Amino acid sequence: MQGLVKDLTALLGHSQVLSHPEEMLAYANDATHYFKSRVPDVVVFPHTTEDVSKIMKYSFEQVIPVTPRGAGSGLAGGCTPVHGGIVMDLKRMNKIIEIEQNNMTTIVEAGVVLKPFQDMLEKRRLFYPPDPQSASVCTIGGNIATRAGGPRGVKYGTTGNYVTGLEVVLPDGTVINPGGKFVKQSVGYDLTRLMTGSEGTLGVITRANLRLLPFPEANRTIVVVTDTLEQAAEIVSEITGRGAVPAMVEFLTKMAIAVMNSYFSPPLPADGEGYLLMYFDGTESQVEYEARVVTEICNDLKAKEIRLVDDKEAANNYWTARANVYPLIQTIFQRATTEDITVPRNKLPELVRTVQSIAAEEGIMIGLAGHAGDGNMHPSVLFTQITPEILEKADIAVDRLIRAGLDMGGTISGEHGIGIHKAKYLEWELGLVQIELMKGIKKVFDPKGIMNPGKIWMEEGGDVHV
């Protein structure tokens, strides 16, 4: 290990290499902490694409595993270094290279943090819609690597819809530039899309060309309270069926509202079972029309309360609190294991009923929230204590949840990626033929298997839970 540190220090300099044991612990996991892992042998901080290329060329020659890392805010174990080796922290590559307003594009380095970037664009009346809940800390490179989503997916899509080109360093140090600044391209295989969502298993994303939109001129927030969770899900399904397109539709339970109410004042009403937090944006007339249509739908389906939030500060507080539900839940329970199931939106009522049924039958607590507007729900197994018996129940419950989502025509991950968290379920959704095709693609890009090994599909003896 000392030889590795010495070699990398010679390549990069002392300030770009960490190797103290206590420092390595901080890089052993992402926002999950319950998977088997090894602490990395060394952490490196490239400043330039040339630095990344040097690191990869050295690692390729020495056959050393490399795990690219952004902010470590992922929820699938994607940057957990299961084989030790080198963790490559890209946060120092944080330059905004250019913004071309007359082309509605920008070029950024992988370590640019999402929310400050979006705030800067807003001052120019520009809009980059992807909005993972970890926006205040997550990096654009990490978003691209996991094809991250968020509440705005219902209207604007996810990160993959905005990536037009990339700069990528391959495992042997070669630099490629698939795509570009243009919106359309029909030239050969789409390597830009292949790298988007590849979770660091094919190469290191160092720069991205992104598509921008004009910033919406108006917005409105509505809170809907329902007597049951099923009623809230039925309202979402009806909104979709009638053609209204809110920018965000968040599904929340009474428990989530109780947590959020500790975050701001005045509190939301606590007398419902299901809650919808909705956001509309666009032109003034468009926002007013869609808010009116959705209010009519909620009245037709006999929602308990419909609250139009006219106070902008209060509305912002609600959305900030929503973004912080997961970290707040983590302070209450010993562990919260969050799933990422997406189903067709007309199946939401069935999914809600199924989650409630599984929780009751397995005798385990399952919280429920999610980006209901695009069918992406996050049932979370909540642990007041951790025992072998409870872990076994949780595993059975999660298996049943995943199977139920697939049976409804859904997917095992809508926005978090696979990492190691969902690897055991990959075959359930894709089957062996598609997995073997993916393995073949990885072999072409990464013949020595050094890029983020142990991710996406199961390895031999692949039990990943502690």
Secondary structure, 3 states (H helix, E strand, C coil): CHHHHHHHHHHHCHHHEECCHHHHHCCCCCCCCCECCCCCCEEECCCCHHHHHHHHHHHHHHCCCEEEECCCCCCCCCCCCCCCCEEEECCCCCCEEEEECCCCEEEEECCCEHHHHHHHHHHCCEECCCCCCCCCCCEHHHHHHHCCCCCCHHHHCCHHHHEEEEEEECCCCCEECCECCCCCCCCCCCHHHHHCCCCCCCCEEEEEEEECEECCCEEEEEEEEECCHHHHHHHHHHHHHCCCCCCEEEEEEHHHHHHHHCCCCCCCCCCCCEEEEEEEEECHHHHHHHHHHHHHHHHHCCCCEEEEECCHHHHHHHHHHHHCHHHHHHHHCCEEEECCEECCHHHHHHHHHHHHHHHHHHCCEEEEEEEHHHCEEEEEEEECCCCHHHHHHHHHHHHHHHHHHHHCCCECCCCCCCCCCCHHHHHHHHHHHHHHHHHHHHHHHCCCCCECCCCCCCCCCCCCEC
